[in-house]
Structures are given as structure tokens and as C-alpha cells.
Amino acid sequence: MAQEIAEQPAAIAATLAALRPLRAQIAQLARNRQQILFVARGSSDNAAIYGRYLLEVHAGRTASMAAPSVATHYRRELDLTGALVVCISQSGQTEEIVQTQDWARHCGAATIAVTNVPGSPLAQAADLALLTLAGRERAVPATKTFTTQLAAMAVLATALAPDPRGLDADLDRVPAEVKKLIANRAGVHEAVTLLARTNEVLVNGRGLAYAAAVETALKLEETCLRPVRGLSYADLKHGPIAIVDPQLVSIVVAAQDGPMLEGLTELLGDLRSRGALTIGIGGDSGFAAAADVSVAGPDLPEMVAPIALVVAGQLVVEGLARALGLNPDAPRGLNKVTQTDADPSSEAGQ
């Protein structure tokens, strides 16, 4: 896992370079289609969250998350002639996602597959495949396959924006910022020490950084075997904040700018006032000062920051797993390719 975390700067740069020339094809597929639907599971679902926010905030295009079970179990026929359906799977082999893509095309949608495996069933059946260039990922927890999916989401959103090159200068800075985070590891050891004291962990973010927050929560669960909730701080305030107590460590993830930063900084203070210990990932100097432990984030604007913010979370997770005596490369009970229950009548589901 540590080796593959270190490979991310090159993988992100290669993926951006490979996918940018496909912007015109993406735009053509989306022509006269009013809605973008994402289909994904697991870490890929978290990548889709970033894609949805970026499409709506940056490109001004309506986007939402589809429920694969509508296709695979309820088998409903929907009119998707006005939709572009984006299916995300690092392996391109998860049967539920492959079936949902086939269903979407049958219902009239144009389809884009985002996968790390050329020639996979998902890539072969799509109208257009966006192939990430992460290379083979040996560790079960997704690291470089996830950040390259985020890079693909950035290309997708910019392709559908009024100015397709509007984020290119900031995207070009991402690999170097990721490399800096990995080299410096600022605050990682302190965060690991704090997290090792408790099993009660909560992760919060909002807006574009929310994808990095929920992915960090997922990685803590699958790699460190801790029950972790990943919540928007807006949702946290609607009841779940009652669970906050002195036994809880709360991780808050934020970009260094943007409209969510002030609220997330105030959240750190609120959590501390309730007795929780806090870890801030990213943010600005005021955000860092409001946390008990500050883990450095990237010097990147909010639109592209999540691609690097999640790397800071990966460093904490990998370090915590080793501190707990766990193998971060092969978490208990997990395989690299996860098969959810697809259509039970299909050959794959029998």
C-alpha cells in the first residue's frame, strides 16, 4: 500500500495526459443529453461523488447517483434517452456495474466507462472508455486507482464545462502537490498516535472535499477494522452530533479555500467543545490551529484539492494499520474485485 501511495504522482499525471485528448468525444456523447448519471460501488462510488460535485459546481451540468438495483433486481425500464451514464469500476469486472451499463444502453443512454483495465467487460461495452493509467494495484485497498478515478472525473467535468481548459493549470499542479505530501508526511505520525487510542472515529467534510472525507472513512474501516462514519457536517448537525463525546476522535477534511472552509473550521471548535479530540486534514492556517492535530493538505484550490487531500488520508490509514499490527495490503475478508449481488437470473449470479 505504501509503495502504491508513492506511485500516485506519476499515475495521476499519466491519466490526465491520456484522457484530456478525449474531451471532444465526451462532449459529443453528452450533446443533447440533459442529465449525467453515475453508477458505482465502494471507492468508485466516492469518486463519483467528486464527479457529481464538479459537474454541477464547475460545469453547471445536472448530475446524480443511480441505484444499480433498479436495473439488476427491480428490472424497471426507464427512459434514459436524455442521459449520459458514467459507470465507474477499477476492475471493469464487477457484474452489477456491467449489467447496469448494459441496461442503461438498452434504455437509450449514452455510456462512458471509467476503469483501470483495458479490455475489461465494462470498457468493451461502453460507447467510450476512460482508461485510468494507475498500473496494476496489488494492495486490496484502492489508492492509486482511486486518485486516477478522481483525475478522470476532473477530465469528464472539464469536457462538459464552457471552458474545457479552465482547470488545466491547477490540475497540472496536482502530481507535484501529492509528491510533496508523501515526502513530508506532516502531521501523519501525530494523527496515527491519536487514532490508535480509540475505536470511536468520525470523519467529516462537505462539498467537493466530501468525497475525500468518505473515502478516508472507508479506508479506515476496511484497512484498520474500525467502525467509522463518514458524514457531511450538514448531516452531522441533524442528530448524529449527539454521539460526540471525549472517547471520540473526529477527522475533518477541508480544502484550503472555498465556501465550505469557514463552516468546517467552526465544526472543529464545536467538536472540541463537546470533548472530542480532532484531526484536521488540509484547510488553511486557521483550520489547522482549530484542530488538536493538523495533517498537511495540498496547496491547491478547492476544485482540484480532493485529488490530493485523499492522499493525506491514505498516509494516515496506512500508518495506523501498521501501528495496530495489521496488514494494510490485505485487510481481513476482502478481495481486490468485489462482486455485489447482480441480477440473480444471470449466469454470473447463479
N, C-alpha and C positions, 0 to 999 in steps of 0.2 A: 504493500500500500504506500509506504514512504517513497519507494522508487517511482511509482506511478504518479504520485503527487508531484514529484520533481520533474516529471516529463511534461507537465501541463503547459508551460510557456510555449514549447515547440509545437505541441499538438493544437493549441488554440490558434497560433499563427498560421499553421498549415491549413487548418479548417477554414479560417477566414479567407485565405488566399484561394482555396479551391472553390468555395461557394459563391464568392462575390460575382464571378462571371455568369452565374445562373440567375441573377436578379431579373433580367428581362423575361426569362421563361417563367419565373414565379409570377411576375406582374401579368403576363399573358394568361396564365391559368386563372388568376383571380379576376380577370376582366369580366364585368357584368355580374359578378358574384358579390352579394352584399354582406355575407357572414363568413367568418372563419371559425371552424370548429376544431378543437384539439382532442385527440384520442390518445391516452397513455395510461400507464400504471407505474407505481413506485417512484423511483427517482425521476423517470421520464415525465411523470405527472408534475413533479416540481419544476422541471424545465419548462413545461407547458404554461405553468403559472407566470413565469417570467415572460414567455412569449405573448401571453394574453395581455399583460400589463403594457408591454412595449408596443404592441399593435394599437392598443387603444390610446395610450398616452402620447406616443411619438408619431405613429402613423395615422391616428384618427380613424381606425377601422374597428368595427364591431367584432368582438371575439368572445368565445365562451368554451367551456369544457363539456364534451359529450359524455354520455354514460354508455359504455360498451354493452352493458347488459340489455339495453333497448334493442340492440341488434342480435346479440347472441342467445338471449333467453326469452325476451318478450317477442322478438321477431316481428317488430312493427315496421310497416312500410311508411316511410316519411318522404315528403317532397324536399329533396336536397338540391334541386336544380339551381338554387341561388347560393350554394355553399361551396367553400373550399375547405376540405377536410384534411387536417395535418395529423398524421399518425406517427408517434414517436416511440421507438424501441431500440435500445442499444444493440441488441442481437438481431433484430428483424425477424425473430422466430417465435415470439410469444403468440400462440394460436389465437387468443382472444383479440389481439390487436390486428392480426392478419385478417381474421374473419370480419371484424368491424370495418376495415378498409374496403374489403370486397362488397360488403353490404352498402357502404356509402356510395361506391361507384354505381351499384345497381339502382340506388335511389336517385341518381342523377348528379352526384357531387363530382367535382374535380378533386384529385387526391395528390398529396405530397407525403412521401415517406422520409422520415429523419432517422437514419440508422448508421451504425458503425461498421456494418458488414455488407460489402458489395456482393451482389448475387443472392442475398437473403430473400425469402419469400415476400417480405414486405416491400423491399426495394424493387423487385421484379414486377410486382403487380401495380405499382403506383404510376400515375401519369408523369411524375417527376420525383427522382430520389435525390435528397440532400445527404450525401455521404460524409460523415464526420471522419476526420483523419487522426483518431486517437491511437491507432495501432492496437495490438492485442492487449487486453486488460486481464491480468492474471488474478489479481485480488478480487474477491467477491464484491466488496463494497465499491460502488461506482465512484470514481474520482475523475480521471481524465475523460472518460466517456460522458460524464455529466457536464463538465465545463465546455466540452466541444459541442454538446447539445445546446448549451446556452449561446455559444457563438453562432450556431445555426439559427437559433431564434432571432438573434440580432440581424443576421442577413435577411431572414424572412421579413421581419418588420421594416427594415430599411428599404427592401424591394418594393413595399407597398406604400411607402411614405412619399409625400410630394417631392422631396429631395432624397433620392436613394443614397447619396454620398454624404448626407448630413451628419452622420455619426462616425464616419470613417477615421477621422483624425483621432478621436477618442478610442475607438476600437483598436487602432494600431498601437496604442499605449498599453493595452491590457497585458500582453505577454510579459513586458518588462516589469510591470507592477506585480504580477504574480510571482515572477522570479525574485523580486525584492522581498516579498512576504515570506517566501520559502527560505531564503537565505538568512533573514534577520530573526524570524520566529518571535518577534517582540510580544511579550505577554503570554506566550503559549505555555511555558512551564508554570507560571503562576496560576493560569486558568486550570491546568490539569490538577495542580495541588488542591485547589478549591473544590473542583468537581469530585475528586476522589474521596471526599469526606462524607458524601451523601448519595442516596439513591433518588432523592427528590429533585428533579430538574424540570425547568420550564424554559422554552425558547420562544422569543417574541420578535416580530418585525412587522412592517406594514408597507404597502405599496410595492414598488419594484424590488425592494430588499426582502420582501416576504418570502420569495422563492428561496433565497439563501438561508433564511431562518428555518423554514420547514424541512429543507434538505439537511441542515445541520441536526435538527431534531431526529430525523430518520436515521442518520448515520450514528448518532449516539445510541439509538435503540438497537439497531442491527449489529453494530460493531462492539459496543460496550455493554450490551444486555441490560440497559437501564430503561425503565418505562418513562418516556419523555413526551410531553405535549408540545406541539408547535402551534402557536396561535398568533393571529393578528392582535395587536394590542387593543384595537377597537372591540374585538370579540372578548378579549380578556376582561375588559371592564364590564361586560354584560353578564356577570355572575361568576365566572371561573376565578376571578381575582380573590375570591373568598378562600381559596386553598393556599394562598401565600402566607408563609409563617417562617420562623427562624431556622427551620430544618431545610428550607428550600434554597436552591441555587438557581437564579434566573439569568439566562443568557439573552441579551438584547442585541439585535443586529441592525446596523444602520449605515447608509451611505454618508459621505462627508458633507453633502448638501441636499437640497430638495425640500419639499413641503412637509415631509414626514419627520425630519430630523428634530424639530423642536418638541413634538409630542413624544418621540421615543426618548429624548433626554429627560423630559418630565417623568416619563414612566420609570426610569431608573431611580429617580428620587422617591417616587411613590412606593416602589418595591422595597427600597431600603427602609422607608419609614414603617413598613409593616414587618420589618425584621429579617427580610430575605437578604442573602448575600448575592451580589450582582457581578456579572461579567459583561462588559460592553465590547462588541466586536465592530470595529470600524468607527464611523462617526467623525466628529471634529474634536477640537481640544476640550470644549465644554462637555461634550458627551463622554469623553474619556475621563474627565475629572469627576463626573457624576457616578461612575461605577467603582466598585471595590477593586476590580481588576480590569485593566484595559488591554485588549488584544488588538494590535495594529491592523488597520484595514488599508485598502489601496487609496492612492491619490488619484481618484477618478471621479467624474461626475456621476450623478445618480443613474442615468440611463444605462451606463455600461458597468457600473460598480459591482452588481451582483455576480458577474462572471468571476471576479477576483475575490469578493467578500466570502464566497463559499469556500475558497481555498484556506482562508484563516480558520474556518470551522473544521475543515478536514484535518488540519495540523493538530488542533486540539483533540479531536476524536482519536486520531492515530496515537497520539501521546498518551491519552487516558487509557486506551485499550492495553497498551504495554505496561502502564503503571498498575493496572488491575491484574496483570498476569494473563491477559487474554491474547489470542492470536488475531490481530486485526485483518489478516489476509483471508481468513476462513471462519467467519462467525458461525456459531452453533446453528445447525439446522437450515442453512441457506445454500442455495446453488447459484451459479452465475446467471443462468437463464431460468426465470420464474414462469411457470405456466399456471395461469389462473384457469378457472373452470369455464371453458369456451362452450360453444353450442354442444350440448350433450348428445345430439344426434349425429354429430360429425365423426369422421373416422378418428380424428385426433382426440376426441373427447371420450371415446369408448375404451 
